[in-house]
Amino acid sequence: MTIYKLPECTPVSALPAGAAVALGNFDGVHRGHQRLFDAARGLADEGKCSCSCAWTFTSPAKISPILCLTDMNAKLRLFAQYGLDYAVFEDFELVKNMPCREFVAEYLVEVLGAGYTVCGFNFRFGKGGAGDSALLSATMAELGKGCHVVPAVIHEGLVVSSTEVRKRVECGDMSGAADLLGHPFSIKFPVIHGQKLGRTIGIPTINQSFPEGHIVPRQGIYACSCYVNGEIYLGVANVGVRPTVSDGKTVNCETHIINYSGDLYGKEIEVEFYERLREEMKFDSVDALRRQIRIDIAECLDYFCTMYG
């Protein structure tokens, strides 16, 4: 178990006793998850609990083979963004086979010191997922503690879920994904060395690889924003195999950061995806590729100008 104090993301030894603990995998940290955070913060603000906290897993890939929307570092950033005081990351393997009452009484209450739990209507826990939100609420009450169950969150007629977000990211519908998330879909991975072709054609780019188990947006060209050294820049990102200049096998994210120049190798750069502009294409020449990238840059700037003024 690792416990972080937010927003500093500083590791600490324990939670303050009587915390309001929101429970879940929190993949994507979407609007439904944020409703749990609102409840936990509310309990702390009302003085019913000592602080607000998110409890989740360090190893979501072990839960299922489903591709993740957010890794641990992304979750930490978003937990802090949505105003939580602490975050707890637990190894799924250590808790997956706990009997339901043991998980609540000996783990949540005794180990974590939870005074209140907050969960979604479809929360499952305990060996084989035998426990549900009703059992959690009843067991917490038996122990003299509280539980708040959040009902399904409906956004524009749709139940918000990580599954629905993944569908939109995988088909390149970034505005639809953002509607469900409440924030843009983003990645933040180290910048790696590429072929340096962008420099030679006057359009430098950064290259980022998708880690194993992480979702990859539909291949294509995207209007995006990039966070560099605390500043926000607009950019054009190519998610794909770069068929004009490569063997067409390895998918990565290659982004031109508009009006930025500098060495970013090894730095973790956050790229937010806003709109898919076109399919990835193979060009007859590097000159043709350069001309198209210039068009993509202009379309990206037009998009942000139209959307945000």
C-alpha positions in Angstrom: 0.0 0.0 0.0 1.2 3.5 -0.9 -0.5 6.6 0.5 0.0 10.0 -1.0 -0.8 13.5 0.4 -2.4 15.6 -2.3 -1.9 17.9 -4.2 1.9 17.5 -3.4 1.8 13.8 -4.2 4.1 13.2 -1.2 4.2 9.7 0.2 3.0 9.4 3.9 2.8 6.6 6.4 -1.0 6.7 7.2 -4.3 8.4 6.6 -5.7 10.7 9.3 -8.2 8.6 11.4 -11.8 8.8 10.3 -11.2 9.5 6.6 -14.0 9.5 4.0 -12.6 6.9 1.5 -14.0 6.7 -2.0 -13.5 3.2 -3.4 -13.0 2.2 -7.0 -10.7 1.5 -9.9 -11.3 5.0 -11.2 -10.0 4.3 -14.7 -10.4 7.6 -16.6 -11.5 9.5 -13.5 -14.8 10.3 -15.3 -17.9 12.2 -14.2 -19.2 9.3 -12.3 -16.0 9.0 -10.3 -16.0 12.7 -9.7 -19.4 12.4 -8.1 -17.9 10.0 -5.5 -15.1 12.5 -4.9 -17.7 15.3 -4.4 -19.4 13.1 -1.7 -16.1 12.4 0.0 -15.1 16.0 0.0 -18.5 17.0 1.3 -18.3 14.6 4.2 -14.9 16.2 5.1 -16.2 19.7 4.6 -19.1 19.1 6.9 -16.8 17.8 9.6 -18.2 14.2 9.5 -14.8 12.9 8.4 -11.2 14.0 8.9 -10.3 14.2 5.2 -11.2 12.9 1.7 -9.4 10.1 0.0 -9.5 7.9 -3.1 -8.6 4.2 -2.7 -7.7 2.4 -5.9 -5.2 -0.2 -7.3 -1.5 0.0 -8.4 -2.0 -3.0 -10.7 -5.2 -2.6 -12.7 -3.9 -4.8 -15.5 -4.2 -7.7 -13.1 -7.9 -7.1 -12.6 -8.7 -7.8 -16.3 -7.1 -7.5 -19.7 -9.1 -4.3 -20.5 -6.8 -1.5 -21.7 -6.5 1.3 -19.2 -7.3 5.0 -19.8 -5.2 6.3 -17.0 -2.0 5.0 -15.4 -1.1 5.6 -11.7 0.5 9.0 -12.3 -2.4 10.2 -14.3 -4.8 9.2 -11.6 -2.7 11.1 -9.0 -2.9 14.2 -11.1 -6.6 14.0 -11.5 -7.3 13.1 -7.9 -5.4 16.3 -6.9 -7.2 18.3 -9.6 -10.6 17.2 -8.2 -9.7 18.3 -4.7 -9.0 15.1 -2.8 -6.8 15.2 0.2 -5.2 11.8 -0.1 -4.8 8.9 -2.5 -4.2 5.2 -1.5 -2.9 2.7 -4.1 -3.1 -0.9 -3.1 -1.9 -4.1 -4.9 -5.0 -5.8 -6.2 -3.4 -9.2 -5.5 -3.2 -8.5 -1.8 -7.0 -7.8 -1.4 -8.7 -9.7 -4.1 -9.3 -12.9 -2.1 -10.3 -11.2 1.2 -13.6 -12.3 2.6 -16.1 -9.4 2.5 -16.3 -8.7 6.2 -12.5 -9.0 6.6 -12.0 -6.5 3.8 -14.3 -4.0 5.5 -13.6 -4.5 9.2 -9.9 -5.4 9.2 -8.7 -3.6 6.1 -10.9 -0.5 5.5 -11.7 0.3 9.1 -8.7 -1.0 11.1 -5.8 -0.6 8.6 -7.0 2.5 6.7 -9.0 4.0 9.6 -12.0 4.8 7.4 -14.8 6.6 9.2 -16.9 6.6 6.0 -16.8 4.8 2.7 -18.1 6.2 -0.6 -18.8 3.8 -3.5 -20.7 3.6 -6.7 -24.0 1.7 -7.1 -22.2 -1.1 -8.9 -19.2 -1.5 -6.6 -18.0 -5.0 -5.9 -15.5 -6.3 -3.4 -14.3 -9.4 -1.6 -13.3 -12.8 -2.9 -15.0 -13.4 -6.2 -16.7 -10.0 -6.1 -19.2 -11.4 -3.6 -19.8 -8.1 -1.9 -21.8 -5.2 -3.3 -22.7 -1.7 -2.2 -25.6 -2.9 0.0 -23.3 -5.3 1.9 -20.6 -2.6 2.3 -23.2 -0.2 3.7 -24.6 -2.7 6.1 -21.2 -3.9 7.3 -20.0 -0.3 7.9 -23.2 0.4 9.9 -22.6 -2.7 12.1 -19.1 -1.3 12.8 -20.5 2.1 13.8 -19.3 3.7 10.6 -20.9 5.3 7.6 -21.3 4.5 3.9 -22.6 6.7 1.0 -23.6 5.0 -2.2 -23.7 7.1 -5.3 -26.3 6.2 -7.9 -25.6 5.9 -11.7 -24.5 9.2 -13.2 -26.4 10.0 -16.4 -24.8 12.5 -18.9 -26.9 13.4 -21.9 -29.0 10.3 -21.5 -26.1 7.9 -21.1 -24.8 6.1 -18.0 -21.2 7.3 -17.6 -18.7 4.5 -17.4 -15.1 3.8 -18.3 -16.3 1.3 -20.9 -18.2 4.0 -22.7 -15.2 6.3 -22.6 -13.0 3.6 -24.0 -15.4 3.1 -27.0 -15.0 6.8 -27.8 -11.3 6.9 -27.5 -10.8 3.8 -29.6 -13.0 5.3 -32.4 -11.3 8.7 -32.2 -14.3 10.6 -30.8 -12.4 12.8 -28.4 -15.1 15.4 -27.9 -17.5 12.5 -26.9 -14.9 11.1 -24.6 -14.3 14.5 -23.0 -18.1 14.9 -22.5 -18.1 11.7 -20.4 -14.8 12.3 -18.7 -15.4 15.9 -17.7 -11.9 16.7 -19.0 -10.0 15.9 -22.2 -8.5 12.5 -22.7 -4.7 12.8 -22.3 -1.4 11.0 -22.2 1.8 11.9 -20.3 4.7 9.7 -21.3 8.5 10.3 -21.7 9.7 11.8 -24.9 11.9 9.3 -26.7 14.3 9.6 -29.6 12.8 9.3 -33.1 14.1 9.6 -36.6 14.5 13.4 -36.2 12.9 13.9 -39.7 10.7 16.7 -38.3 13.8 18.8 -37.7 15.1 18.4 -41.2 11.8 19.6 -42.8 11.4 22.5 -40.4 8.6 20.9 -38.3 10.1 19.4 -35.2 8.2 16.8 -33.3 8.3 14.8 -30.0 7.8 11.0 -30.0 6.0 9.1 -27.2 5.4 5.4 -26.9 2.2 3.9 -25.4 3.0 1.5 -22.5 1.8 -2.0 -22.7 -1.8 -2.3 -21.4 -2.6 1.4 -22.2 -5.4 2.3 -24.6 -4.4 3.8 -28.0 -6.7 6.2 -29.7 -7.8 5.5 -33.3 -4.9 6.1 -35.6 -5.0 9.6 -37.2 -4.2 13.2 -36.8 -5.5 15.1 -33.8 -5.7 18.7 -32.7 -4.3 18.8 -29.2 -2.8 20.9 -26.4 0.6 20.2 -24.8 1.9 21.2 -21.3 5.6 22.1 -21.4 7.4 23.6 -18.4 4.1 24.9 -17.0 3.1 26.5 -20.3 0.2 25.4 -22.6 0.9 25.1 -26.3 -1.3 23.9 -29.2 -0.2 21.0 -31.2 -0.9 18.5 -33.9 -0.5 14.8 -32.9 -0.1 11.8 -35.2 -1.2 8.6 -33.6 -0.1 5.8 -35.9 2.8 4.1 -37.7 4.1 7.0 -39.9 3.9 5.0 -43.1 5.7 7.6 -45.2 8.9 7.4 -43.3 8.8 4.1 -41.3 8.2 0.4 -41.7 4.6 0.9 -40.7 4.6 -1.5 -37.7 5.1 0.4 -34.4 2.3 2.7 -33.3 3.3 5.8 -31.3 2.3 9.4 -30.8 4.3 12.0 -32.7 3.4 15.6 -31.9 4.4 18.9 -33.4 4.2 21.5 -30.6 3.2 24.8 -32.4 5.6 27.7 -31.7 7.8 25.7 -29.4 11.5 24.9 -29.8 13.7 23.1 -27.3 15.0 19.8 -26.2 12.4 17.7 -24.5 14.1 14.3 -24.6 13.4 12.3 -21.5 10.8 14.7 -20.1 7.2 13.6 -19.5 5.0 15.8 -21.6 1.2 15.8 -21.3 -0.8 15.8 -24.5 -4.5 16.4 -24.4 -6.6 15.3 -27.4 -9.5 17.5 -28.6 -10.5 16.6 -32.2 -9.5 14.0 -34.8 -8.7 16.0 -38.0 -8.1 13.2 -40.5 -6.9 9.7 -41.2 -3.2 8.9 -41.2 -2.0 8.7 -44.8 1.1 7.6 -46.7 2.5 10.2 -49.0 4.6 9.9 -52.2 7.4 12.1 -50.8 8.6 13.9 -47.7 7.7 17.2 -49.4 4.1 16.1 -49.8 4.1 15.1 -46.1 5.4 18.5 -45.1 2.8 20.3 -47.1 0.0 18.2 -45.5 1.4 18.9 -42.0 1.3 22.6 -42.7 -2.4 22.2 -43.6 -3.0 20.1 -40.4 -1.4 22.9 -38.3 -3.7 25.5 -40.0 -6.8 23.3 -39.3 -5.7 22.8 -35.7 -5.4 26.5 -35.2 -8.8 27.1 -36.9 -10.4 24.4 -34.6 -9.2 26.0 -31.4 -10.1 29.5 -32.7 -13.6 28.4 -33.5 -14.1 26.4 -30.4 -12.5 28.7 -27.8 -12.1 32.1 -29.5 
